[in-house]
């Protein structure tokens, strides 16, 4: 019984994390909005990273 509960929990966790990633992770073919780009540049500058591409 505990094995079944653990397996169902893992499946539910996977589905939940998958849905979150679909909502918040942007694929490359879509252009960023100006607000997203400004936030990305501000964050890299705040962290002291010279090239914003390195902030990944």
N, CA, C and O atoms as a Tripos MOL2 file, in Angstrom:
@<TRIPOS>MOLECULE
protein
  224   223    56     0     0
PROTEIN
NO_CHARGES

@<TRIPOS>ATOM
      1 N           0.8160   -1.1960    0.0000 N.3       1 UNK1
      2 CA          0.0000    0.0000    0.0000 C.3       1 UNK1
      3 C           0.8620    1.2630    0.0000 C.2       1 UNK1
      4 O           0.5710    2.2220   -0.7150 O.2       1 UNK1
      5 N           1.9290    1.2540    0.8130 N.am      2 UNK2
      6 CA          2.8120    2.4210    0.8730 C.3       2 UNK2
      7 C           3.5020    2.6510   -0.4670 C.2       2 UNK2
      8 O           3.7600    3.7920   -0.8490 O.2       2 UNK2
      9 N           3.8000    1.5620   -1.1800 N.am      3 UNK3
     10 CA          4.4470    1.6870   -2.4820 C.3       3 UNK3
     11 C           3.5130    2.3650   -3.4800 C.2       3 UNK3
     12 O           3.9480    3.1920   -4.2810 O.2       3 UNK3
     13 N           2.2390    2.0150   -3.4280 N.am      4 UNK4
     14 CA          1.2510    2.6270   -4.3200 C.3       4 UNK4
     15 C           1.0990    4.1150   -4.0300 C.2       4 UNK4
     16 O           1.0280    4.9260   -4.9530 O.2       4 UNK4
     17 N           1.0500    4.4700   -2.7560 N.am      5 UNK5
     18 CA          0.9250    5.8780   -2.3690 C.3       5 UNK5
     19 C           2.1580    6.6570   -2.8230 C.2       5 UNK5
     20 O           2.0370    7.7690   -3.3360 O.2       5 UNK5
     21 N           3.3230    6.0850   -2.6390 N.am      6 UNK6
     22 CA          4.5640    6.7370   -3.0550 C.3       6 UNK6
     23 C           4.5900    6.9300   -4.5670 C.2       6 UNK6
     24 O           4.9990    7.9840   -5.0540 O.2       6 UNK6
     25 N           4.1560    5.9150   -5.3080 N.am      7 UNK7
     26 CA          4.1410    6.0110   -6.7670 C.3       7 UNK7
     27 C           3.1400    7.0730   -7.2300 C.2       7 UNK7
     28 O           3.4400    7.8440   -8.1420 O.2       7 UNK7
     29 N           1.9660    7.1220   -6.6200 N.am      8 UNK8
     30 CA          0.9780    8.1440   -6.9750 C.3       8 UNK8
     31 C           1.4710    9.5480   -6.6330 C.2       8 UNK8
     32 O           1.2200   10.4990   -7.3730 O.2       8 UNK8
     33 N           2.1740    9.6690   -5.5060 N.am      9 UNK9
     34 CA          2.7400   10.9680   -5.1390 C.3       9 UNK9
     35 C           3.7800   11.4100   -6.1640 C.2       9 UNK9
     36 O           3.8090   12.5800   -6.5460 O.2       9 UNK9
     37 N           4.6240   10.4990   -6.6090 N.am     10 UNK10
     38 CA          5.6390   10.8400   -7.6030 C.3      10 UNK10
     39 C           5.0030   11.2640   -8.9230 C.2      10 UNK10
     40 O           5.4630   12.2100   -9.5620 O.2      10 UNK10
     41 N           3.9530   10.5690   -9.3270 N.am     11 UNK11
     42 CA          3.2620   10.9290  -10.5670 C.3      11 UNK11
     43 C           2.6140   12.2980  -10.4350 C.2      11 UNK11
     44 O           2.7030   13.1110  -11.3540 O.2      11 UNK11
     45 N           1.9650   12.5660   -9.3120 N.am     12 UNK12
     46 CA          1.3240   13.8670   -9.0810 C.3      12 UNK12
     47 C           2.3700   14.9820   -9.0150 C.2      12 UNK12
     48 O           2.1390   16.0740   -9.5350 O.2      12 UNK12
     49 N           3.4980   14.7230   -8.3930 N.am     13 UNK13
     50 CA          4.5700   15.7130   -8.3230 C.3      13 UNK13
     51 C           5.1190   16.0020   -9.7110 C.2      13 UNK13
     52 O           5.3530   17.1610  -10.0560 O.2      13 UNK13
     53 N           5.3270   14.9610  -10.5130 N.am     14 UNK14
     54 CA          5.8220   15.1520  -11.8670 C.3      14 UNK14
     55 C           4.8470   15.9920  -12.6860 C.2      14 UNK14
     56 O           5.2620   16.9240  -13.3740 O.2      14 UNK14
     57 N           3.5660   15.6730  -12.6190 N.am     15 UNK15
     58 CA          2.5670   16.4210  -13.3950 C.3      15 UNK15
     59 C           2.5150   17.8810  -12.9320 C.2      15 UNK15
     60 O           2.4300   18.7910  -13.7570 O.2      15 UNK15
     61 N           2.5650   18.1030  -11.6260 N.am     16 UNK16
     62 CA          2.5470   19.4670  -11.1100 C.3      16 UNK16
     63 C           3.7570   20.2770  -11.5630 C.2      16 UNK16
     64 O           3.6100   21.4200  -11.9980 O.2      16 UNK16
     65 N           4.9400   19.7000  -11.4670 N.am     17 UNK17
     66 CA          6.1520   20.4060  -11.8970 C.3      17 UNK17
     67 C           6.1620   20.6090  -13.4040 C.2      17 UNK17
     68 O           6.6320   21.6390  -13.8890 O.2      17 UNK17
     69 N           5.6500   19.6370  -14.1460 N.am     18 UNK18
     70 CA          5.5760   19.7780  -15.5990 C.3      18 UNK18
     71 C           4.6650   20.9360  -15.9790 C.2      18 UNK18
     72 O           5.0130   21.7370  -16.8460 O.2      18 UNK18
     73 N           3.5020   21.0320  -15.3400 N.am     19 UNK19
     74 CA          2.5800   22.1230  -15.6460 C.3      19 UNK19
     75 C           3.1680   23.4860  -15.2790 C.2      19 UNK19
     76 O           2.9530   24.4650  -15.9940 O.2      19 UNK19
     77 N           3.9000   23.5550  -14.1810 N.am     20 UNK20
     78 CA          4.5700   24.8070  -13.8170 C.3      20 UNK20
     79 C           5.6300   25.1910  -14.8470 C.2      20 UNK20
     80 O           5.7540   26.3610  -15.2100 O.2      20 UNK20
     81 N           6.3910   24.2060  -15.3160 N.am     21 UNK21
     82 CA          7.4290   24.5140  -16.2990 C.3      21 UNK21
     83 C           6.8250   24.9520  -17.6300 C.2      21 UNK21
     84 O           7.3780   25.8210  -18.3040 O.2      21 UNK21
     85 N           5.6990   24.3620  -18.0130 N.am     22 UNK22
     86 CA          5.0400   24.7730  -19.2540 C.3      22 UNK22
     87 C           4.5630   26.2110  -19.1440 C.2      22 UNK22
     88 O           4.6190   26.9620  -20.1170 O.2      22 UNK22
     89 N           4.1000   26.5930  -17.9750 N.am     23 UNK23
     90 CA          3.5710   27.9470  -17.7950 C.3      23 UNK23
     91 C           4.6750   29.0030  -17.7270 C.2      23 UNK23
     92 O           4.5090   30.0960  -18.2690 O.2      23 UNK23
     93 N           5.7950   28.6990  -17.0760 N.am     24 UNK24
     94 CA          6.7860   29.7400  -16.7870 C.3      24 UNK24
     95 C           8.0800   29.6700  -17.5820 C.2      24 UNK24
     96 O           8.8320   30.6440  -17.5770 O.2      24 UNK24
     97 N           8.3740   28.5870  -18.2530 N.am     25 UNK25
     98 CA          9.6090   28.4860  -19.0280 C.3      25 UNK25
     99 C           9.2750   28.8090  -20.4750 C.2      25 UNK25
    100 O           8.4390   28.1460  -21.0890 O.2      25 UNK25
    101 N           9.9330   29.8380  -21.0210 N.am     26 UNK26
    102 CA          9.6510   30.2790  -22.3760 C.3      26 UNK26
    103 C          10.5800   29.5960  -23.3660 C.2      26 UNK26
    104 O          11.7990   29.6380  -23.1970 O.2      26 UNK26
    105 N          10.0320   28.9730  -24.3870 N.am     27 UNK27
    106 CA         10.8850   28.3970  -25.4280 C.3      27 UNK27
    107 C          11.4680   29.4970  -26.3040 C.2      27 UNK27
    108 O          10.9310   30.6030  -26.3550 O.2      27 UNK27
    109 N          12.5480   29.2000  -26.9820 N.am     28 UNK28
    110 CA         13.2600   30.2020  -27.7630 C.3      28 UNK28
    111 C          12.4970   30.7800  -28.9490 C.2      28 UNK28
    112 O          12.6890   31.9650  -29.2230 O.2      28 UNK28
    113 N          11.6520   30.0570  -29.6760 N.am     29 UNK29
    114 CA         11.0300   30.6760  -30.8530 C.3      29 UNK29
    115 C          10.1710   31.8930  -30.5410 C.2      29 UNK29
    116 O           9.9130   32.7060  -31.4290 O.2      29 UNK29
    117 N           9.7260   32.0340  -29.3040 N.am     30 UNK30
    118 CA          8.8800   33.1660  -28.9550 C.3      30 UNK30
    119 C           9.7460   34.3220  -28.4830 C.2      30 UNK30
    120 O          10.6690   34.1460  -27.6870 O.2      30 UNK30
    121 N           9.4360   35.4890  -28.9810 N.am     31 UNK31
    122 CA         10.1900   36.6790  -28.5840 C.3      31 UNK31
    123 C           9.7930   37.0960  -27.1680 C.2      31 UNK31
    124 O           8.6410   36.9430  -26.7640 O.2      31 UNK31
    125 N          10.7650   37.6250  -26.4230 N.am     32 UNK32
    126 CA         10.4820   38.1360  -25.0900 C.3      32 UNK32
    127 C           9.8120   39.4910  -25.2130 C.2      32 UNK32
    128 O          10.0150   40.2230  -26.1820 O.2      32 UNK32
    129 N           9.0140   39.8050  -24.2110 N.am     33 UNK33
    130 CA          8.4480   41.1450  -24.1750 C.3      33 UNK33
    131 C           9.5350   42.1020  -23.6810 C.2      33 UNK33
    132 O          10.5660   41.6840  -23.1560 O.2      33 UNK33
    133 N           9.2770   43.3740  -23.8630 N.am     34 UNK34
    134 CA         10.2600   44.3730  -23.4290 C.3      34 UNK34
    135 C          10.4360   44.3440  -21.9100 C.2      34 UNK34
    136 O          11.5440   44.5410  -21.4110 O.2      34 UNK34
    137 N           9.3550   44.1020  -21.1800 N.am     35 UNK35
    138 CA          9.4320   44.0400  -19.7170 C.3      35 UNK35
    139 C          10.2650   42.8380  -19.2670 C.2      35 UNK35
    140 O          11.0370   42.9480  -18.3150 O.2      35 UNK35
    141 N          10.1190   41.6940  -19.9370 N.am     36 UNK36
    142 CA         10.9100   40.5180  -19.5900 C.3      36 UNK36
    143 C          12.3900   40.7630  -19.8610 C.2      36 UNK36
    144 O          13.2450   40.3730  -19.0660 O.2      36 UNK36
    145 N          12.6870   41.4080  -20.9810 N.am     37 UNK37
    146 CA         14.0830   41.6950  -21.3260 C.3      37 UNK37
    147 C          14.7050   42.6590  -20.3220 C.2      37 UNK37
    148 O          15.8470   42.4740  -19.9010 O.2      37 UNK37
    149 N          13.9430   43.7000  -19.9360 N.am     38 UNK38
    150 CA         14.4700   44.6410  -18.9480 C.3      38 UNK38
    151 C          14.7300   43.9660  -17.6110 C.2      38 UNK38
    152 O          15.7410   44.2400  -16.9650 O.2      38 UNK38
    153 N          13.8270   43.0860  -17.1900 N.am     39 UNK39
    154 CA         14.0100   42.3660  -15.9240 C.3      39 UNK39
    155 C          15.2360   41.4660  -15.9930 C.2      39 UNK39
    156 O          15.9830   41.3680  -15.0190 O.2      39 UNK39
    157 N          15.4550   40.8130  -17.1170 N.am     40 UNK40
    158 CA         16.6160   39.9370  -17.2940 C.3      40 UNK40
    159 C          17.9160   40.7420  -17.2480 C.2      40 UNK40
    160 O          18.8780   40.3360  -16.5960 O.2      40 UNK40
    161 N          17.9420   41.8760  -17.9360 N.am     41 UNK41
    162 CA         19.1380   42.7180  -17.9320 C.3      41 UNK41
    163 C          19.4020   43.3050  -16.5450 C.2      41 UNK41
    164 O          20.5490   43.3510  -16.0990 O.2      41 UNK41
    165 N          18.3430   43.7530  -15.8590 N.am     42 UNK42
    166 CA         18.5010   44.3090  -14.5120 C.3      42 UNK42
    167 C          19.0340   43.2600  -13.5480 C.2      42 UNK42
    168 O          19.8980   43.5480  -12.7200 O.2      42 UNK42
    169 N          18.5150   42.0440  -13.6610 N.am     43 UNK43
    170 CA         18.9640   40.9710  -12.7690 C.3      43 UNK43
    171 C          20.4300   40.6490  -12.9960 C.2      43 UNK43
    172 O          21.1790   40.4690  -12.0360 O.2      43 UNK43
    173 N          20.8500   40.5740  -14.2560 N.am     44 UNK44
    174 CA         22.2530   40.2690  -14.5280 C.3      44 UNK44
    175 C          23.1630   41.3970  -14.0330 C.2      44 UNK44
    176 O          24.2510   41.1350  -13.5200 O.2      44 UNK44
    177 N          22.7270   42.6330  -14.1830 N.am     45 UNK45
    178 CA         23.5300   43.7580  -13.6790 C.3      45 UNK45
    179 C          23.5870   43.7490  -12.1570 C.2      45 UNK45
    180 O          24.6330   44.0410  -11.5780 O.2      45 UNK45
    181 N          22.4780   43.4180  -11.5010 N.am     46 UNK46
    182 CA         22.4410   43.3790  -10.0380 C.3      46 UNK46
    183 C          23.3560   42.2870   -9.4900 C.2      46 UNK46
    184 O          23.9240   42.4310   -8.4080 O.2      46 UNK46
    185 N          23.4960   41.1930  -10.2410 N.am     47 UNK47
    186 CA         24.3760   40.1020   -9.8220 C.3      47 UNK47
    187 C          25.8370   40.3350  -10.2170 C.2      47 UNK47
    188 O          26.7180   39.5570   -9.8520 O.2      47 UNK47
    189 N          26.0830   41.4080  -10.9630 N.am     48 UNK48
    190 CA         27.4470   41.7250  -11.3730 C.3      48 UNK48
    191 C          27.9310   40.9060  -12.5490 C.2      48 UNK48
    192 O          29.1350   40.7000  -12.7020 O.2      48 UNK48
    193 N          27.0290   40.4400  -13.3750 N.am     49 UNK49
    194 CA         27.3860   39.6360  -14.5470 C.3      49 UNK49
    195 C          27.4550   40.5750  -15.7440 C.2      49 UNK49
    196 O          26.4830   41.2660  -16.0510 O.2      49 UNK49
    197 N          28.5940   40.6010  -16.4190 N.am     50 UNK50
    198 CA         28.7820   41.5330  -17.5250 C.3      50 UNK50
    199 C          27.9410   41.1630  -18.7440 C.2      50 UNK50
    200 O          27.3070   42.0260  -19.3500 O.2      50 UNK50
    201 N          27.9370   39.8770  -19.1010 N.am     51 UNK51
    202 CA         27.1850   39.4230  -20.2690 C.3      51 UNK51
    203 C          25.8840   38.7720  -19.7890 C.2      51 UNK51
    204 O          25.9320   37.7620  -19.0870 O.2      51 UNK51
    205 N          24.7310   39.3270  -20.1500 N.am     52 UNK52
    206 CA         23.4660   38.7600  -19.6730 C.3      52 UNK52
    207 C          23.2460   37.3120  -20.0910 C.2      52 UNK52
    208 O          22.5100   36.5900  -19.4190 O.2      52 UNK52
    209 N          23.8660   36.8670  -21.1840 N.am     53 UNK53
    210 CA         23.7430   35.4670  -21.5890 C.3      53 UNK53
    211 C          24.3410   34.5240  -20.5450 C.2      53 UNK53
    212 O          23.9420   33.3630  -20.4620 O.2      53 UNK53
    213 N          25.2900   35.0090  -19.7530 N.am     54 UNK54
    214 CA         25.9220   34.1840  -18.7290 C.3      54 UNK54
    215 C          25.0630   34.0360  -17.4660 C.2      54 UNK54
    216 O          25.4130   33.2780  -16.5620 O.2      54 UNK54
    217 N          23.9380   34.7610  -17.4080 N.am     55 UNK55
    218 CA         23.1020   34.6860  -16.2240 C.3      55 UNK55
    219 C          22.2540   33.4210  -16.1970 C.2      55 UNK55
    220 O          21.5580   33.1630  -15.2160 O.2      55 UNK55
    221 N          22.3070   32.6230  -17.2740 N.am     56 UNK56
    222 CA         21.6070   31.3430  -17.2470 C.3      56 UNK56
    223 C          22.2810   30.4600  -16.2450 C.2      56 UNK56
    224 O          21.8630   29.3190  -16.0470 O.2      56 UNK56
@<TRIPOS>BOND
     1     1     2 1
     2     2     3 1
     3     3     4 2
     4     3     5 am
     5     5     6 1
     6     6     7 1
     7     7     8 2
     8     7     9 am
     9     9    10 1
    10    10    11 1
    11    11    12 2
    12    11    13 am
    13    13    14 1
    14    14    15 1
    15    15    16 2
    16    15    17 am
    17    17    18 1
    18    18    19 1
    19    19    20 2
    20    19    21 am
    21    21    22 1
    22    22    23 1
    23    23    24 2
    24    23    25 am
    25    25    26 1
    26    26    27 1
    27    27    28 2
    28    27    29 am
    29    29    30 1
    30    30    31 1
    31    31    32 2
    32    31    33 am
    33    33    34 1
    34    34    35 1
    35    35    36 2
    36    35    37 am
    37    37    38 1
    38    38    39 1
    39    39    40 2
    40    39    41 am
    41    41    42 1
    42    42    43 1
    43    43    44 2
    44    43    45 am
    45    45    46 1
    46    46    47 1
    47    47    48 2
    48    47    49 am
    49    49    50 1
    50    50    51 1
    51    51    52 2
    52    51    53 am
    53    53    54 1
    54    54    55 1
    55    55    56 2
    56    55    57 am
    57    57    58 1
    58    58    59 1
    59    59    60 2
    60    59    61 am
    61    61    62 1
    62    62    63 1
    63    63    64 2
    64    63    65 am
    65    65    66 1
    66    66    67 1
    67    67    68 2
    68    67    69 am
    69    69    70 1
    70    70    71 1
    71    71    72 2
    72    71    73 am
    73    73    74 1
    74    74    75 1
    75    75    76 2
    76    75    77 am
    77    77    78 1
    78    78    79 1
    79    79    80 2
    80    79    81 am
    81    81    82 1
    82    82    83 1
    83    83    84 2
    84    83    85 am
    85    85    86 1
    86    86    87 1
    87    87    88 2
    88    87    89 am
    89    89    90 1
    90    90    91 1
    91    91    92 2
    92    91    93 am
    93    93    94 1
    94    94    95 1
    95    95    96 2
    96    95    97 am
    97    97    98 1
    98    98    99 1
    99    99   100 2
   100    99   101 am
   101   101   102 1
   102   102   103 1
   103   103   104 2
   104   103   105 am
   105   105   106 1
   106   106   107 1
   107   107   108 2
   108   107   109 am
   109   109   110 1
   110   110   111 1
   111   111   112 2
   112   111   113 am
   113   113   114 1
   114   114   115 1
   115   115   116 2
   116   115   117 am
   117   117   118 1
   118   118   119 1
   119   119   120 2
   120   119   121 am
   121   121   122 1
   122   122   123 1
   123   123   124 2
   124   123   125 am
   125   125   126 1
   126   126   127 1
   127   127   128 2
   128   127   129 am
   129   129   130 1
   130   130   131 1
   131   131   132 2
   132   131   133 am
   133   133   134 1
   134   134   135 1
   135   135   136 2
   136   135   137 am
   137   137   138 1
   138   138   139 1
   139   139   140 2
   140   139   141 am
   141   141   142 1
   142   142   143 1
   143   143   144 2
   144   143   145 am
   145   145   146 1
   146   146   147 1
   147   147   148 2
   148   147   149 am
   149   149   150 1
   150   150   151 1
   151   151   152 2
   152   151   153 am
   153   153   154 1
   154   154   155 1
   155   155   156 2
   156   155   157 am
   157   157   158 1
   158   158   159 1
   159   159   160 2
   160   159   161 am
   161   161   162 1
   162   162   163 1
   163   163   164 2
   164   163   165 am
   165   165   166 1
   166   166   167 1
   167   167   168 2
   168   167   169 am
   169   169   170 1
   170   170   171 1
   171   171   172 2
   172   171   173 am
   173   173   174 1
   174   174   175 1
   175   175   176 2
   176   175   177 am
   177   177   178 1
   178   178   179 1
   179   179   180 2
   180   179   181 am
   181   181   182 1
   182   182   183 1
   183   183   184 2
   184   183   185 am
   185   185   186 1
   186   186   187 1
   187   187   188 2
   188   187   189 am
   189   189   190 1
   190   190   191 1
   191   191   192 2
   192   191   193 am
   193   193   194 1
   194   194   195 1
   195   195   196 2
   196   195   197 am
   197   197   198 1
   198   198   199 1
   199   199   200 2
   200   199   201 am
   201   201   202 1
   202   202   203 1
   203   203   204 2
   204   203   205 am
   205   205   206 1
   206   206   207 1
   207   207   208 2
   208   207   209 am
   209   209   210 1
   210   210   211 1
   211   211   212 2
   212   211   213 am
   213   213   214 1
   214   214   215 1
   215   215   216 2
   216   215   217 am
   217   217   218 1
   218   218   219 1
   219   219   220 2
   220   219   221 am
   221   221   222 1
   222   222   223 1
   223   223   224 2
@<TRIPOS>SUBSTRUCTURE
     1 UNK1         2 RESIDUE 1 A UNK
     2 UNK2         6 RESIDUE 1 A UNK
     3 UNK3        10 RESIDUE 1 A UNK
     4 UNK4        14 RESIDUE 1 A UNK
     5 UNK5        18 RESIDUE 1 A UNK
     6 UNK6        22 RESIDUE 1 A UNK
     7 UNK7        26 RESIDUE 1 A UNK
     8 UNK8        30 RESIDUE 1 A UNK
     9 UNK9        34 RESIDUE 1 A UNK
    10 UNK10       38 RESIDUE 1 A UNK
    11 UNK11       42 RESIDUE 1 A UNK
    12 UNK12       46 RESIDUE 1 A UNK
    13 UNK13       50 RESIDUE 1 A UNK
    14 UNK14       54 RESIDUE 1 A UNK
    15 UNK15       58 RESIDUE 1 A UNK
    16 UNK16       62 RESIDUE 1 A UNK
    17 UNK17       66 RESIDUE 1 A UNK
    18 UNK18       70 RESIDUE 1 A UNK
    19 UNK19       74 RESIDUE 1 A UNK
    20 UNK20       78 RESIDUE 1 A UNK
    21 UNK21       82 RESIDUE 1 A UNK
    22 UNK22       86 RESIDUE 1 A UNK
    23 UNK23       90 RESIDUE 1 A UNK
    24 UNK24       94 RESIDUE 1 A UNK
    25 UNK25       98 RESIDUE 1 A UNK
    26 UNK26      102 RESIDUE 1 A UNK
    27 UNK27      106 RESIDUE 1 A UNK
    28 UNK28      110 RESIDUE 1 A UNK
    29 UNK29      114 RESIDUE 1 A UNK
    30 UNK30      118 RESIDUE 1 A UNK
    31 UNK31      122 RESIDUE 1 A UNK
    32 UNK32      126 RESIDUE 1 A UNK
    33 UNK33      130 RESIDUE 1 A UNK
    34 UNK34      134 RESIDUE 1 A UNK
    35 UNK35      138 RESIDUE 1 A UNK
    36 UNK36      142 RESIDUE 1 A UNK
    37 UNK37      146 RESIDUE 1 A UNK
    38 UNK38      150 RESIDUE 1 A UNK
    39 UNK39      154 RESIDUE 1 A UNK
    40 UNK40      158 RESIDUE 1 A UNK
    41 UNK41      162 RESIDUE 1 A UNK
    42 UNK42      166 RESIDUE 1 A UNK
    43 UNK43      170 RESIDUE 1 A UNK
    44 UNK44      174 RESIDUE 1 A UNK
    45 UNK45      178 RESIDUE 1 A UNK
    46 UNK46      182 RESIDUE 1 A UNK
    47 UNK47      186 RESIDUE 1 A UNK
    48 UNK48      190 RESIDUE 1 A UNK
    49 UNK49      194 RESIDUE 1 A UNK
    50 UNK50      198 RESIDUE 1 A UNK
    51 UNK51      202 RESIDUE 1 A UNK
    52 UNK52      206 RESIDUE 1 A UNK
    53 UNK53      210 RESIDUE 1 A UNK
    54 UNK54      214 RESIDUE 1 A UNK
    55 UNK55      218 RESIDUE 1 A UNK
    56 UNK56      222 RESIDUE 1 A UNK
